[in-house]
Amino acid sequence: MNCNRLVWLAFLSFSFSCAPPAPPVPEETADLIVTGGRVYTLSWADPATDGTPSEAAPRGADGWRPDAEAVAIRDGKILFVGTAAEAARYAGDATRTLDVTGATVVPGLIDSHTHVAGLGELESQISLFGVATEEEAVQRVVDAAPNVPEGEWILARGWDDSDWASRYPTWNLLSEKFPRNPVVMQSLHGFAVWGNRKAFEAARIDESTAAPSGGRILKDAGGKLTGILLDRAGRLLTDAIPEPTPEQFRGYVKAGLERMARDGYVAVQEAGVDRSLMTALSSLESEGSLPIRVYAMLSARDGDLCREWIQKGPDRANDRMLITRSVKAYYDGALGSRGARLLEDYSDMPGHKGTAGGEYGFDMELVAEMMRSGFQVGVHAIGDAGNRESLDFLQSVVDASPETRDLRHRIEHAQVVHPDDFARFSALNVIASMEPPHCAEDQRWAEARLGPERAKGAYAWRTLRKSGARLAFNSDLAGSDHDIFYGLHSAITRRTRDQTPPDGWYPEERMTSEEALRGYTIWNAYAAGQEKETGTLEVGKWADITVMDVDPLVLGETAPGRLFEGKIVATIVGGNVAHESK
Ligand SMILES: [Zn+2]
């Protein structure tokens, strides 16, 4: 009990007969008070399907304004949300006050589709971002890896392959500095791989090695290797990198989750957890070192693991940092590589419709059994045929076992949908889990694959919302940048980072800034069955909070290009400050 409250209680007990009506004394003191912020609780109703904010939304004549200033937290949950003055009354001797002075406070960010080990692996490599010369690149590796045991692989990434395309480095200096370790240095855009002699030896690449189609092995005038592999030839080297040990892999998973915490995320929905990933996640959870929450979607490609979970049954309560009650299934391929299954031929490849279903490894029996055992399923479907057939599949299971309809099944990506199929999402209670960044990035070639008519049903967030479907937003990291400001910008503008096209690609499908923010918070909480615990800032919910130095609702509406100036100030997960910018 704190002194202020004792004074208050004493005051009340001696003077109740003549005291003016006093504000009620809080029953409990807070562990943490976040104050001085522009707080958007998102506790008001969803906007209409055309994006119009609800009557209850905090808006004035000039647009958005925050609906609170402070949040008080106790035992990992929200004790109070409201004015700074009222929140201060929850302060006790042991309370920490985090004054965020004018920063914006929103419900904790959630990414609904991630691959965190891939992100962590990138994080764990030596960074070559921004190096200007070959010498500088090699020196950076020398500095970062001074005492690596003989034979161990050294991995780096980020030298600029477009900038250096007319003056590729060679392996000479790299081989001289690293005579006993294979070194592989991947480029910024992924089109070139640079290795030393030791790496080429380990990968058994020599002058006689044939380049795969779509790739080149660079050689000098004398026909000798230079240490550079281009495009698809890069895999000759990267495929030779040994698999990480379980301990290394666990380190990647942790590094990926820590990166997400730094970038404002309180939770990820991990799309495709196989045994090695489950082992890593479980051990991190049991030792209390998961920095953020993880909602695990089991990989349907790991049949043994799935069958174990069918025996065990899904986690029903949301009472842990790691929750498992979903399965990720894979129905078709990707659009860029023309693997996505289309109803009609690819516009830029007559006679080709992509691959799907059984030929893509979709185990219908296993997934149906998971559904009947109470698991949510998230089906990867990209093409319009992939989406239709995935909906047909979900429909068939739901028809036979109607209780499975309420498990909030999802289609992951839902990238190209035939006009006849939009309404089936809401009819089947299926969530469209989508990547705003993909729209920004794929627009360069998506129309070539699809033609203008089909492109209207691509990344069609507004059409889906208007059809009654629920959306969930994500980055599909490490494939796309998970930066929230990039994600919000993509959803709000449908433009690339350099603001093309000026009006956005098929701009009628844009989201409002409120919809974009909901897409990374409460809508994702719903997609994981956690909307009662997180996704908005309300008393009794988990204290999952993100603080950023720009106002995404105001900027998203008035100057979305400036969202890129945004920085994460703090990430709070269940009342713990998981990240705080210095
Ligand atoms: Zn994915």
Boltz pocket constraint, residues with backbone or C-beta under 6 A from the ligand:
constraints:
  - pocket:
      binder: B
      contacts: [[A, 113], [A, 114], [A, 115], [A, 271], [A, 476], [A, 477]]
      max_distance: 6.0
